[in-house]
Amino acid sequence: MNQDIHNKVAYITGGSKGIGLGIAKILLNNGMRVAISSRNKEAAVEAAAALSNDAGKVLAIASDVSSLDAETEAVKKITEHFGGLDVLVANAGVGHFAAIDEMTPAQWNETINTNLTGVFNSVKASIDALKKTEGYIISIASLAGANFFETASAYNASKFGLVGFTQAIMLDLRKYGIKVSTIMPGSVASYFNNHVPNEADAWKIQPEDIGELVLVILKMNPRTLPSKIEVRPSRPSK
């Protein structure tokens, strides 16, 4: 028996563009209600307006995941608006790439505070609401959480840490009926690291493809938990 996701509520951090927006589109198109957050309120509002003309189905929130107070307030707004929370998609992320002798403490701190501590904050803010619904947490990690590469010490550290964090909380939270998965994408046609998607990105995973994967996970028979999923383009770059 597949899970019925109609009218369930998802909170997607970093949901105003890229992977987060792609996930929001797919979930909305399949009957869910979504809240999307961004550090930029205008970006969140603009994205929400483009997603749906039904204001009751999409909520735009300004929140910085590096702040637990901000994420606690975001979840409060979501539960007040929708009446509960069923799914957290911890997607917000940044990347600073430099050799360690050139990396600044500010770059290191922003990467760790967003990609790792930010997920901790989103999870902590959501746990009470998710216990009530026996909900789902999905973190968007990266293949960089299993494969290290040059100039990526901060990004690798954040994503290796995120994979470990997500797998550990999966064991902590399943006794409450909360399921936890992490998705580890390879190359995605997104705005990550100031990239602007273009026609040359056709070989890459598209943001909506990650949305389709999230949908499959959420609809899977509740006895089954795909705890860690690697996903990469089916063909190499040209």
Secondary structure by P-SEA (a helix, b strand, c coil): cccccccbbbbbccccccaaaaaaaaaaaacccbbbbcccaaaaaaaaaaaccccccbbbbbbccccaaaaaaaaaaaaaacccccccccccccccccccccccaaaaaaaaacaaaaaaaaaaacaaaaaaacbbbbbbccccccccccccaaaaaaaaaaaaaaaaaaaacccccbbbbbbbbcccccccccccccccccccccaaaaaaaaaaaaaccccccccbbbbccccccc
